[in-house]
Amino acid sequence: MPLYQYECASCKVKDKPLRFDVVKPMVEASHPENCGKCGENALRIFSPTPNSFGWRLTDASHEVGNPDELERDI
């Protein structure tokens, strides 16, 4: 099931809106979600997923001092 992120404008954490995740079926994606802290309606926010499109960092890229190198990963 997909993970949806929500933001409650009424609740603040370090002067930023409280964010929380909810796992629910796609057919319920449009259903409103309430904040677990205050009970107000929360706004669903867009959370992009990282994509690499067939390229990945080589193992050497993760070592200290080595530059990032990309290799084809198909």
The first five atom37 places (N, CA, C, CB, O) and aatype in JSON, in Angstrom:
{
  "aatype": [12, 14, 10, 18, 5, 18, 6, 4, 0, 15, 4, 11, 19, 11, 3, 11, 14, 10, 1, 13, 3, 19, 19, 11, 14, 12, 19, 6, 0, 15, 8, 14, 6, 2, 4, 7, 11, 4, 7, 6, 2, 0, 10, 1, 9, 13, 15, 14, 16, 14, 2, 15, 13, 7, 17, 1, 10, 16, 3, 0, 15, 8, 6, 19, 7, 2, 14, 3, 6, 10, 6, 1, 3, 9],
  "atom_mask": [
    [1, 1, 1, 1, 1],
    [1, 1, 1, 1, 1],
    [1, 1, 1, 1, 1],
    [1, 1, 1, 1, 1],
    [1, 1, 1, 1, 1],
    [1, 1, 1, 1, 1],
    [1, 1, 1, 1, 1],
    [1, 1, 1, 1, 1],
    [1, 1, 1, 1, 1],
    [1, 1, 1, 1, 1],
    [1, 1, 1, 1, 1],
    [1, 1, 1, 1, 1],
    [1, 1, 1, 1, 1],
    [1, 1, 1, 1, 1],
    [1, 1, 1, 1, 1],
    [1, 1, 1, 1, 1],
    [1, 1, 1, 1, 1],
    [1, 1, 1, 1, 1],
    [1, 1, 1, 1, 1],
    [1, 1, 1, 1, 1],
    [1, 1, 1, 1, 1],
    [1, 1, 1, 1, 1],
    [1, 1, 1, 1, 1],
    [1, 1, 1, 1, 1],
    [1, 1, 1, 1, 1],
    [1, 1, 1, 1, 1],
    [1, 1, 1, 1, 1],
    [1, 1, 1, 1, 1],
    [1, 1, 1, 1, 1],
    [1, 1, 1, 1, 1],
    [1, 1, 1, 1, 1],
    [1, 1, 1, 1, 1],
    [1, 1, 1, 1, 1],
    [1, 1, 1, 1, 1],
    [1, 1, 1, 1, 1],
    [1, 1, 1, 0, 1],
    [1, 1, 1, 1, 1],
    [1, 1, 1, 1, 1],
    [1, 1, 1, 0, 1],
    [1, 1, 1, 1, 1],
    [1, 1, 1, 1, 1],
    [1, 1, 1, 1, 1],
    [1, 1, 1, 1, 1],
    [1, 1, 1, 1, 1],
    [1, 1, 1, 1, 1],
    [1, 1, 1, 1, 1],
    [1, 1, 1, 1, 1],
    [1, 1, 1, 1, 1],
    [1, 1, 1, 1, 1],
    [1, 1, 1, 1, 1],
    [1, 1, 1, 1, 1],
    [1, 1, 1, 1, 1],
    [1, 1, 1, 1, 1],
    [1, 1, 1, 0, 1],
    [1, 1, 1, 1, 1],
    [1, 1, 1, 1, 1],
    [1, 1, 1, 1, 1],
    [1, 1, 1, 1, 1],
    [1, 1, 1, 1, 1],
    [1, 1, 1, 1, 1],
    [1, 1, 1, 1, 1],
    [1, 1, 1, 1, 1],
    [1, 1, 1, 1, 1],
    [1, 1, 1, 1, 1],
    [1, 1, 1, 0, 1],
    [1, 1, 1, 1, 1],
    [1, 1, 1, 1, 1],
    [1, 1, 1, 1, 1],
    [1, 1, 1, 1, 1],
    [1, 1, 1, 1, 1],
    [1, 1, 1, 1, 1],
    [1, 1, 1, 1, 1],
    [1, 1, 1, 1, 1],
    [1, 1, 1, 1, 1]
  ],
  "atom_positions": [
    [[0.84, -1.19, 0.0], [0.0, 0.0, 0.0], [0.88, 1.25, 0.0], [-0.95, 0.0, 1.21], [1.96, 1.24, 0.58]],
    [[0.41, 2.31, -0.64], [1.19, 3.54, -0.71], [1.26, 4.28, 0.62], [0.61, 4.45, -1.76], [0.4, 4.14, 1.49]],
    [[2.31, 5.05, 0.74], [2.52, 5.9, 1.92], [2.2, 7.34, 1.51], [4.01, 5.77, 2.47], [2.77, 7.85, 0.55]],
    [[1.31, 7.97, 2.22], [0.91, 9.35, 1.94], [1.4, 10.25, 3.07], [-0.64, 9.48, 1.76], [1.35, 9.87, 4.24]],
    [[1.87, 11.44, 2.71], [2.33, 12.4, 3.71], [1.29, 13.51, 3.87], [3.7, 13.0, 3.32], [0.7, 13.98, 2.9]],
    [[1.09, 13.89, 5.12], [0.12, 14.94, 5.45], [0.81, 16.0, 6.29], [-1.12, 14.36, 6.19], [1.83, 15.75, 6.93]],
    [[0.21, 17.19, 6.28], [0.74, 18.32, 7.03], [-0.42, 19.0, 7.76], [1.48, 19.33, 6.09], [-1.45, 19.29, 7.17]],
    [[-0.23, 19.24, 9.06], [-1.24, 19.92, 9.86], [-0.75, 21.35, 10.13], [-1.51, 19.16, 11.21], [0.27, 21.56, 10.78]],
    [[-1.51, 22.31, 9.62], [-1.13, 23.72, 9.78], [-1.37, 24.21, 11.21], [-1.91, 24.59, 8.81], [-0.75, 25.18, 11.63]],
    [[-2.26, 23.55, 11.95], [-2.57, 23.97, 13.32], [-1.47, 23.6, 14.31], [-3.89, 23.35, 13.76], [-1.23, 24.33, 15.27]],
    [[-0.81, 22.48, 14.08], [0.25, 22.0, 14.99], [1.61, 22.42, 14.44], [0.19, 20.45, 15.17], [1.87, 22.31, 13.24]],
    [[2.47, 22.89, 15.3], [3.79, 23.34, 14.89], [4.87, 22.53, 15.6], [3.97, 24.85, 15.18], [4.74, 22.19, 16.78]],
    [[5.95, 22.24, 14.87], [7.14, 21.6, 15.42], [8.3, 22.48, 14.99], [7.31, 20.1, 14.93], [8.64, 22.53, 13.81]],
    [[8.92, 23.17, 15.94], [10.01, 24.11, 15.65], [9.58, 25.12, 14.58], [11.27, 23.35, 15.2], [10.31, 25.35, 13.62]],
    [[8.4, 25.72, 14.75], [7.84, 26.74, 13.87], [7.52, 26.24, 12.46], [8.78, 27.89, 13.77], [7.36, 27.05, 11.55]],
    [[7.44, 24.93, 12.26], [7.05, 24.35, 10.97], [5.81, 23.49, 11.19], [8.21, 23.51, 10.35], [5.63, 22.94, 12.27]],
    [[4.96, 23.37, 10.17], [3.76, 22.53, 10.31], [4.14, 21.08, 10.61], [2.9, 22.59, 9.03], [5.13, 20.56, 10.09]],
    [[3.35, 20.43, 11.45], [3.57, 19.03, 11.79], [3.31, 18.16, 10.57], [2.66, 18.6, 12.97], [2.27, 18.3, 9.93]],
    [[4.23, 17.26, 10.24], [4.06, 16.33, 9.12], [3.97, 14.92, 9.67], [5.23, 16.45, 8.11], [4.64, 14.56, 10.63]],
    [[3.12, 14.11, 9.03], [3.0, 12.71, 9.43], [2.65, 11.86, 8.22], [1.93, 12.54, 10.53], [2.12, 12.37, 7.22]],
    [[2.94, 10.57, 8.3], [2.71, 9.63, 7.22], [1.54, 8.72, 7.53], [3.97, 8.8, 6.95], [1.3, 8.38, 8.69]],
    [[0.82, 8.33, 6.49], [-0.31, 7.41, 6.63], [-0.21, 6.38, 5.5], [-1.69, 8.17, 6.59], [-0.06, 6.75, 4.33]],
    [[-0.3, 5.1, 5.85], [-0.34, 4.03, 4.86], [-1.8, 3.64, 4.68], [0.54, 2.8, 5.28], [-2.47, 3.24, 5.63]],
    [[-2.29, 3.77, 3.43], [-3.68, 3.4, 3.16], [-3.83, 3.03, 1.7], [-4.65, 4.54, 3.55], [-3.0, 3.42, 0.88]],
    [[-4.88, 2.29, 1.35], [-5.09, 1.88, -0.04], [-5.29, 3.09, -0.96], [-6.28, 0.94, -0.14], [-5.75, 4.14, -0.53]],
    [[-4.96, 2.91, -2.23], [-5.1, 3.99, -3.2], [-6.55, 4.45, -3.35], [-4.56, 3.55, -4.55], [-6.79, 5.63, -3.63]],
    [[-7.5, 3.56, -3.16], [-8.91, 3.95, -3.3], [-9.34, 4.92, -2.2], [-9.81, 2.71, -3.27], [-10.35, 5.61, -2.34]],
    [[-8.57, 4.98, -1.11], [-8.87, 5.9, -0.01], [-7.98, 7.14, -0.05], [-8.71, 5.2, 1.32], [-8.01, 7.94, 0.89]],
    [[-7.2, 7.32, -1.1], [-6.25, 8.43, -1.19], [-6.94, 9.79, -1.11], [-5.46, 8.34, -2.47], [-6.37, 10.73, -0.55]],
    [[-8.14, 9.91, -1.65], [-8.83, 11.2, -1.65], [-9.6, 11.46, -0.36], [-9.78, 11.28, -2.83], [-10.12, 12.56, -0.15]],
    [[-9.69, 10.46, 0.52], [-10.39, 10.65, 1.79], [-9.58, 11.56, 2.7], [-10.66, 9.28, 2.49], [-8.36, 11.42, 2.77]],
    [[-10.22, 12.49, 3.38], [-9.47, 13.39, 4.28], [-8.86, 12.63, 5.45], [-10.39, 14.5, 4.8], [-9.36, 11.57, 5.86]],
    [[-7.8, 13.18, 5.98], [-7.11, 12.57, 7.12], [-7.04, 13.6, 8.24], [-5.66, 12.08, 6.72], [-6.79, 14.78, 7.98]],
    [[-7.28, 13.17, 9.46], [-7.22, 14.07, 10.61], [-5.87, 13.96, 11.29], [-8.35, 13.75, 11.6], [-5.24, 12.9, 11.32]],
    [[-5.43, 15.07, 11.85], [-4.19, 15.11, 12.61], [-4.38, 14.29, 13.89], [-3.77, 16.58, 12.95], [-5.39, 14.43, 14.57]],
    [[-3.4, 13.45, 14.2], [-3.49, 12.63, 15.4], [-3.28, 13.43, 16.68], [0.0, 0.0, 0.0], [-3.61, 12.96, 17.77]],
    [[-2.72, 14.64, 16.56], [-2.44, 15.46, 17.73], [-3.61, 16.37, 18.1], [-1.2, 16.29, 17.5], [-4.01, 16.44, 19.27]],
    [[-4.17, 17.07, 17.1], [-5.23, 18.05, 17.4], [-6.59, 17.67, 16.83], [-4.83, 19.4, 16.88], [-7.61, 18.23, 17.23]],
    [[-6.63, 16.73, 15.89], [-7.9, 16.3, 15.3], [-8.38, 17.12, 14.12], [0.0, 0.0, 0.0], [-9.4, 16.8, 13.52]],
    [[-7.65, 18.19, 13.76], [-8.02, 19.03, 12.62], [-7.75, 18.28, 11.31], [-7.24, 20.37, 12.65], [-6.95, 17.35, 11.27]],
    [[-8.43, 18.72, 10.23], [-8.15, 18.15, 8.91], [-6.73, 18.51, 8.49], [-9.17, 18.66, 7.87], [-6.3, 19.65, 8.64]],
    [[-6.01, 17.52, 7.97], [-4.65, 17.73, 7.51], [-4.64, 17.77, 5.99], [-3.7, 16.61, 8.04], [-5.49, 17.17, 5.33]],
    [[-3.67, 18.46, 5.43], [-3.52, 18.62, 4.0], [-2.53, 17.58, 3.48], [-3.06, 20.05, 3.64], [-1.43, 17.46, 4.01]],
    [[-2.92, 16.84, 2.44], [-1.99, 15.87, 1.85], [-0.97, 16.64, 1.04], [-2.73, 14.82, 0.96], [-1.33, 17.53, 0.26]],
    [[0.31, 16.31, 1.2], [1.37, 17.01, 0.5], [2.05, 16.07, -0.49], [2.41, 17.58, 1.49], [2.03, 14.85, -0.32]],
    [[2.63, 16.65, -1.52], [3.33, 15.89, -2.54], [4.71, 15.53, -2.03], [3.42, 16.69, -3.86], [5.44, 16.39, -1.53]],
    [[5.08, 14.27, -2.16], [6.42, 13.82, -1.76], [7.03, 13.04, -2.91], [6.36, 12.96, -0.45], [6.69, 11.87, -3.11]],
    [[7.92, 13.67, -3.68], [8.51, 13.0, -4.84], [9.4, 11.83, -4.44], [9.31, 13.99, -5.68], [10.0, 11.84, -3.36]],
    [[9.47, 10.83, -5.29], [10.35, 9.69, -5.04], [11.63, 9.88, -5.84], [9.66, 8.35, -5.42], [11.58, 10.39, -6.96]],
    [[12.77, 9.49, -5.29], [14.02, 9.63, -6.03], [14.09, 8.64, -7.19], [15.23, 9.43, -5.09], [13.71, 7.47, -7.05]],
    [[14.57, 9.1, -8.34], [14.71, 8.24, -9.52], [16.14, 8.31, -10.02], [13.72, 8.67, -10.63], [16.77, 9.36, -9.97]],
    [[16.65, 7.19, -10.51], [18.0, 7.18, -11.05], [18.02, 6.94, -12.55], [18.83, 6.12, -10.36], [19.04, 7.19, -13.19]],
    [[16.93, 6.47, -13.14], [16.81, 6.27, -14.58], [17.94, 5.45, -15.19], [16.74, 7.6, -15.25], [18.48, 5.82, -16.22]],
    [[18.29, 4.35, -14.55], [19.26, 3.43, -15.13], [20.71, 3.73, -14.82], [0.0, 0.0, 0.0], [21.6, 3.06, -15.36]],
    [[20.99, 4.7, -13.96], [22.36, 5.02, -13.57], [22.48, 4.89, -12.06], [22.77, 6.45, -14.03], [21.51, 5.13, -11.34]],
    [[23.65, 4.52, -11.59], [23.86, 4.43, -10.14], [25.28, 4.87, -9.82], [23.6, 2.99, -9.62], [26.16, 4.84, -10.68]],
    [[25.51, 5.28, -8.58], [26.85, 5.62, -8.14], [27.66, 4.34, -7.97], [26.82, 6.44, -6.81], [27.14, 3.34, -7.48]],
    [[28.93, 4.37, -8.38], [29.77, 3.19, -8.22], [30.13, 3.02, -6.75], [31.05, 3.3, -9.09], [29.97, 3.94, -5.95]],
    [[30.62, 1.83, -6.39], [31.01, 1.57, -5.0], [32.13, 2.5, -4.56], [31.44, 0.12, -4.84], [32.19, 2.89, -3.4]],
    [[33.03, 2.85, -5.49], [34.14, 3.74, -5.15], [33.65, 5.14, -4.78], [35.12, 3.83, -6.32], [34.33, 5.85, -4.05]],
    [[32.49, 5.53, -5.27], [31.95, 6.86, -4.98], [31.6, 7.03, -3.51], [30.72, 7.12, -5.83], [31.53, 8.15, -3.01]],
    [[31.38, 5.92, -2.82], [30.98, 5.99, -1.42], [32.18, 6.03, -0.47], [30.11, 4.81, -1.08], [32.0, 6.14, 0.74]],
    [[33.4, 5.95, -1.01], [34.6, 6.02, -0.18], [35.03, 7.47, -0.03], [35.74, 5.16, -0.78], [34.85, 8.28, -0.95]],
    [[35.58, 7.79, 1.12], [36.0, 9.16, 1.41], [37.09, 9.59, 0.42], [36.52, 9.28, 2.87], [38.05, 8.87, 0.19]],
    [[36.92, 10.78, -0.15], [37.92, 11.34, -1.04], [37.74, 10.99, -2.51], [0.0, 0.0, 0.0], [38.39, 11.61, -3.35]],
    [[36.9, 10.03, -2.83], [36.69, 9.66, -4.24], [35.56, 10.5, -4.83], [36.36, 8.16, -4.36], [34.56, 10.76, -4.17]],
    [[35.72, 10.93, -6.09], [34.64, 11.69, -6.73], [33.47, 10.76, -7.08], [35.16, 12.4, -8.01], [33.63, 9.54, -7.17]],
    [[32.32, 11.35, -7.27], [31.16, 10.56, -7.67], [31.34, 10.05, -9.1], [29.86, 11.4, -7.56], [31.63, 10.83, -10.01]],
    [[31.16, 8.75, -9.29], [31.22, 8.15, -10.62], [29.9, 7.44, -10.87], [32.43, 7.16, -10.74], [29.34, 6.8, -9.99]],
    [[29.41, 7.58, -12.1], [28.16, 6.92, -12.47], [28.45, 5.77, -13.41], [27.18, 7.92, -13.11], [29.35, 5.85, -14.24]],
    [[27.68, 4.7, -13.28], [27.77, 3.6, -14.23], [26.37, 3.18, -14.63], [28.56, 2.4, -13.63], [25.41, 3.35, -13.87]],
    [[26.26, 2.64, -15.84], [24.97, 2.21, -16.36], [24.49, 1.0, -15.57], [25.05, 1.88, -17.89], [25.27, 0.07, -15.34]],
    [[23.24, 1.0, -15.15], [22.68, -0.09, -14.34], [21.34, -0.51, -14.95], [22.5, 0.34, -12.84], [20.28, -0.09, -14.5]],
    [[21.42, -1.34, -15.98], [20.2, -1.77, -16.66], [19.98, -3.25, -16.44], [20.26, -1.46, -18.18], [19.0, -3.81, -16.93]]
  ]
}
